[in-house]
Structure formats: C-alpha cells, structure tokens
Amino acid sequence: MARDGRPFACLTCYDATTARFLARAGVHILLVGDTAAEVILGYSRTIDMPLEVAIALTAAVKRGAPDRMVMADMPFMSYQADEGDAIRNAGRFLTEGLADIVKIEADASHAPLLERMARAGVPICGHVGSRPQLAGLSGGYTGAGRTPREAEQIVADAVALERAGCVMLLMEAVPEDVARRVIEATTVPVIGIGAGDGCHGQVLVLQDLLGMTDSPPRFAEAVADLGRQIEAAGAEWVRRVSERRVTPKGTGTPGNPAGPRSSIRGAGGGEKTTEPHSGGGSVEPGASEAGRVTPIQRKQ
C-alpha cells in the first residue's frame, strides 16, 4: 500500500474481542502498545508495562485478528540492558506473543542491537521522534524536533535505523516538515502519530479515538463518545437491577428457558473469533500484493 501511495490505518489494541471488530472494520495494523500500562492496567506511565503481560496481550490480539498485522511494543527495560536479553525477548513476542513485528523506541546508538535482531530474523519497527519511555528525562511527555538540531537528529536516527534493518518506522509528535524530511530520506513505510497527514500510515491510541480518555493529546481527535455511552449503559444496568427487571421478555431463564434447551447464549454464541475481511489479508512488510504495506523507493 505504501508503494502505491495509499495510506494505511493503525490502531492500538489490547484484547481479542476488540481486535475482531477492528479487523472487520478494515484496520490494517494493530499495535499492542505499552500504553496498555495506562489505559488497561491503570498506571500513570508507559514504563510500568510488564513484559509478561505485554506478551500475553499481544497473543490475545493476534488470536482475535489472525489476518491482521499485529505489532508488539517492546516495554521499558526489555531491550535496553543486554543485547542477548533484547533478542530473546523480541523472539518471545514472535513465538509466544504471535506478533508479526516488534516496535522499539530507538535512536542511532541502537543500530548495532537492531542489526543483531534483524540478523536473527526479527522484523523491527523503529520508533523515533518523541519517545515516551524517556519521558522521565524531560519531566513528561513532550514533542520532538522543534529545533533545527533536534530535527536533524531525528532524520539521522531514522536513516540509521533503516540501515540497521528496520522494515518500518514510527514517528511520534514531530512537526510536519520534519516528518516530510524523514519520509524523503528513507525507503520504508513510515507510520505517524501526531506527525501530520503526510506519513504512509497513521496510528492512534484506540481509547483516544473512541472518546474514552479524559485528557487526550492535542493531535488525537475522537470520532465517538464511547466513554459516556459506557457510563449510560452501566447506569441503565444499575436501574434494571434495582427494579428486578433484567431478563429479556420471552427468553425465560437458564433454569427455565423459553427457547431450545441447547442454546442459552443464542445463535451468535458459537461464532468464530474472526471473519474474513473483504478488503484483503494482512499487511506485511516486504509483501508485494495489493493492499499490503511494502517498502517504497527513495524519493529523488
């Protein structure tokens, strides 16, 4: 798709049920981000994401959407301390976590590690620009590439990561002109988040898109108000329980069903976890079929 000039859509996802619906919607890449530490586990920082939990959530998403590309976010300290551990942990995401690709927050200094990982057969998406795992060094989540020196460094990092073997790049919270320079300097698909509209793909945290975040980032525009809908549904359930009115009319109860005894859940209870999506199969780096993300030629 990137080679054809067609943008591709990415969203974060952390469970099989949501993955199934996002696959049906045609979302091309599902990112199991370390943002799960905040939106799923309730921490205030992404660096609190446990490795074991991240692997389990990644596998759940892939089981829910086996025909989508699933990207695993390598958590804080899963790759920084030791190269051997980094390669082993990345391998666990591919085997136990069923991931198609891993994402690593990196700069040019990580090139030797990424080269070893690529030689071991690990597909890598390099994350440049604003890197949330380093938020403690700057006092919080901030943008990147705001000065000429920072912009030059981001472009240099992106080029170094591609040369080290990254098959994709993700660029976060940088000015649109910096994003354009990175795209012009590299040949792999570039996913943007808060990096303007020109990137090959775009990603958002799902909860930001659905209106479930109390304080979303400025670059995230919600397309739904699911938070309030959940509140309303919960309040309605409380009301029905208080009125002893929870059984749908004509259904009876599990102990005295009105319908066939063999079906308590209904016709949909035994459906498969996924459905084929009419828009095509998975999005894989290096694939050449239509509808797949492929490396593009460097612009002249």
Secondary structure, 3 states (H helix, E strand, C coil): CCCCCCCEEEEECCCHHHHHHHHHHCCCEEEECCCHHHHCCCCCCHHHCCHHHHHHHHHHHHHHCCCCEEEEECCCCCCCCCHHHHHHHHHHHHHCCCCCEEEEECCHHHHHHHHHHHHCCCCEEEEEECCHHHHHHHCCCCCCCCCHHHHHHHHHHHHHHHHHCCCEEEEECCCHHHHHHHHHHCCCCEEEECCCCCCCEEEECHHHHCCCCCCCCCCCCCCCCHHHHHHHHHHHHHHHHHCCCCCCCCCEECCEECCCCCCCCCHHHHCCCCCCCCCCCCCCCCCCCCCCCCCCCCCC
